[in-house]
């Protein structure tokens, strides 16, 4: 294998599964999706999943006839570490500690970095994370909330937003660093970011309840009624957190987080389902409008991505409202495994320098 060819193992975990793939440069060699069926507390956390997933990774490689000494690097999705700039980061002991300290209760993405580190150590190869969810490039004006002591945070789908923005820039024949984009990642969570010359200077924190409602989240809600609900005694703290992060939005209105089922209801004549879908598209459009103001009205393209972008009805409703602002580009789905591998590949090729956390 020539020095221009690299093999990269990429790991991207979620709350109920973890996807793994091996790439030779940008070409997929093999992949696998490990599904979790937790039955107890210990099995839902990092400790309950890490060992199983590492074993499955090596089983995948063995089954595909891949020699482990042919792998040049391993890269994982990053979790809620300290706020950092966009880039490719070396997973060191400091990052590993932060991943462990935040991972059990906050975000499954931390598992990617933990597994990547352990595999890297066992194989003697570098381990990285790329654009974790805490990438923070917010403009100073974006952080104040009106309540001293609480600042807005930058927690969003940084990996996919950055990757798709680079892809759109390439399609337009421009470097990402020369472009002004609004990127809406639309999945179980929805984040809308203002990309100005390679930096995301404002974005809604969907994890904390900002922005549009989504298939699972309430998004922003009026504060006084929410405070009254908190003190009503009807719900525990965890029940309220679940209500706004996992059981809101489409799930609360229609009993499903699947947009395809919502569209099926609409086709069958369900006017309420149509109202809910159009309202979600309306709220995404409003957030895009807000980011237009952030970019002072100068927008090269509006980019719609994520799983919801497969819906022509949903994207069409958004286009109708924001199409006069800038051209709307649709990149359905997300290819975060390839985005991870591409980040590591930029480092291995010497096009980007890995950052010490």
N, C-alpha and C positions, 0 to 999 in steps of 0.2 A: 504494500500500500504506500503510495507516494506521500510526501510531506504536505501536499496540498489536499489530501483527503483525511477527514477526521470522523471518528465515530463518537456520537454523543448520546448519552442516556438521559431522557427527559421524564420527569415525574410531576404529575399535576393532580393532587388529591382534592376531593370534595367532601361533603358531609356524609354521603352514603357510599361513595366509591372513590377509587383512585386510578387514574389513567397513566399508563407508562408506555413509552415508545423509544426505539433505538433508531437514530438517523445516521446516515453516512452523508456528511454535508447536509444538504436540504432534502435528501431522498430518504423516505421512510423504509426501514428494513423490516421491522416487526413492531407489533404493539399489542397491548392487553389492557383490559379494564377489570380491576378487582372490585367486587361488590361486597359491602359489609352488611351483615344482618345482626346488629347488636341485640343481645338479650339481657344485658346487665350493665351496671355503671362502669365497670372496669373495661368492658369491651367497647364502650362508646368513646373513650378518650384515646389520647395518643398511644399510651402504653399498650392498649388492647389491639391496636391496628398496626403499629410499626413493624413488629416481628412478622406478622402474617404477610404484610406487603413486601418486605425485603425478601422473604422466601419466594413469593410469587414472581418478583423481578428476576431472580436468578433462575427460576424454573422457566420463565419466558425465554431467557437467553439460551439456556441449555436446549430447550425444545426447538429453537431456531438454529441451533448449531453454531452459536456465536461464542468465540473464545473471549473470556473476560479480559485477557491481556491485550485485546485489540481495541478496547474502549479507551478513548482519550480524555473524556471528561464526563461528569454527571451534573445535571442541573435540575433544581426543584423550584416549585412555586414558593414564594416567601410569604410569611404570615405577618402578624402585627408586631413587628420589631419597632425600633425607634424611627421617627420620620427621617427619610433620606431622599437625596436626589435620585433622579432616574439613572439607571445604569445596570451593569453586571457586577455583582458583589461576590467576593470570596466568602464562603461560609467558614468563619473562624469560631473559636471558643466563646467569644463575647456574643456573637449572633446566636450561637447554639443555645446559650443560657437564656437569651431573650425569647427565642422561639419556644423553649420549654415553659417559660414562665407565663406566656400568654396563650399557649395553644390549647390547654385543656378546656377552657371555658369560652374562648372567643372565636377562633376561626380555624377551620380545618386545613386551610392552606399552609399553616405552619408545618404540618406533617411533611410536606414536600422537601423543605430545607433540612429537616431532621434526618429523613431517610437518605437524601443526597449526601449529607455529611458522612453518615455511617458507611454508605457504599463507597464513597470516595476514600475514606480511611482504609477500608478493607482491601481496595484495589490499588491504592497508592496513586490515585489520580486526583486532579483538582475538582472541587465541588463548588457550584455557584448557585445563586438565585438571581433572577432577572426581573426588574421592575415589580417589586412586591406591592401589595395593596396599600402600603403606607407611603408611597412616593409623594413627597411634599415639595411642590414648586409654586405654592400659592402666592399671589401678590399680597402685599401687606394689607391692602384694603379689604381683602376677602376674609380676613381672619376675625375681625371684630363682630360681635353678635348683638351688642346693646346691653349685655349683662356681664359686667366685669367678673373675671374668674372663670368664665366659660368662653372658650375660643372655638371657632370653626376648625375642623380637622380635615386633612386631605386623606381620605380613605375611599378608594374607588377601584374600578377594574383597570388598573394602570397597565398591566401586561397586554391585554387585548386592545385597549384604547391606543396605546403607543404603537403597537404592531400594525393595527389597521390604518392608523394615521400615516405611518411610513409607507404602507402599501398604496394608499390613495395618492400620496405625494409622488411616488414613483410612477403611478398611472398618469399623473398630470405632467410628468417630466420635470419635476422640481425636487430639490432636497427638502426633507421634512422641516429642516431648520429655517427654510424660507417661507413657510406656509402659515396661514391663519385658518384653523379649522374649528368647527364645533363637532364633537364626537359624542354620540348617544349610544352607550352600551345598554342593550335592552334584553334582560333575561329575568331570572327570579328576582334580582335586584336591578335597578335602573340608575345609572350614573351618566350625567351629561357634563362634559368637560370643555373648557375653552382652551384650545391649543394655540399658543402664540410663539412662533419661531422656535419650535422644539420643546417648549415648556408648557405644562398645564397650569395656567395661572389662576383658575377657579374651577371648582367642581363640587357638586352636591355630595354630602356624606350620607349615602343611602343607609349605611349600617346604623347610623344614629337617628334616622327618621327624616332626613331632608329629601326634598325633591318630589317627583311624581309617585302616586301609588303604583304598585307593581303586582305581578301575579301572587306575591306572598306578603308584601309589606304595605303598611298604611301610607308611607311617605309623610309629608308634613301635614299635621292636623292642628286645629285651633287649640291653643295651650290651656286656656281656662277650663273648657270642658274636660280635657285630658287630666288636669290636676284634680278636678272634682272626682273623676273616675278613680284616680289613685287613692283618694281618701274616702271612697265610698264604703270600703270594707268588703266589697264583693269579690275582689281579686287579690291574689298574692302578687308580690313583686315579680316573680318569675312568670306568672300567668300574664301579666301586663306586658312584659318584655316579649313573650311569645306572641301575644296578640298583635303587636306592632311590627315584629320582625319575621314571623313565620305564618301567621294566620290572618293577615290583613289582605287588603287589595282584592284581587279576583277571588281568592280563597274565601274571604269573608262574604263577598257579595253573591258568589255563584257556587261555592262549595267545591271549586277546582282551581288549580294553578296552571292548568293546561289551556293555552289560548286556542288550540284546535277544537277543544270541547266547547269553548265559548262561541267560536264561529259556527260550530254545528248547531248550537242552540239558536243562533241568529238565523241560520238558514231554515230552521223549523218554525220561524216566526216569533221567537222570544224577543219582544221589544226591550225588556229590561236588560237582557244580556247585551243587546246592541248599545244601550245607553252606557253600560259599564265599560265596554270596549272603547267607545268613542270618547268617554270621559278620560280614560287612561291615556289615549292618544293626545287628547286636548292638553293634559297636564305635561306630557313630554314636550309638546310644542311650546307651552309656556316657558318651560325650563330652557329650551333652545333660544327662545326670545330673550330671556335674561342673559344668556351667554353672548348673544349678539351685542347687547349693551356693553358687556365686559370687553369685547373686542372692538368697541367703538364703531360698530356697524360695518367693519371691513372684514368680510368672511370669504375665503376662497372656496370653501365647500362645507356642507353639512353632511356628516357621515352617520349612517344608521347601521348598527351592527348588533351582534348577539342573536340568541335564538328567536326572539320575537320578530326580528327583521325578515324571517322567512314568510311572514304573513303579508300578502299584498294589500289586504284590507287595512291592516294596522299601519303599515308604512305609507299607504296611499292617503290615509287620513292625516298623517303628519305632514306629508308633502304638500297637501292642499293648504295647510296653514302656514308653512314656512318656506315654500318654494320660491317666493319672491325675494327672500333674503339672500340666497345663494344657491348654486346648483346642489341638489341632494343626491348623494352617492350611497347606494345600499350594498353592504357587504354582509350577507347573512351568516349567522353562526359565529363561531370563534375557533381558531386553530392555535390554542395556547401552547400545546406541546411543541409545535413547530416554532412558535414565537420564543419559547424557552431555548430550544436547540439553536435557533438563529442567533440569539444573544451570545450564547457560549461560543458559537462558531466565529462571531466577530472578534472575540478575544483570542481564540486559537489562531486566527489568521493575522493577528496583529493590527486589526482595523480599529480596535477599541481596547482600552486598558481596563483590566478588572480593578475594582475599587475595594480597598480594605475597610471592612465595617468597623 
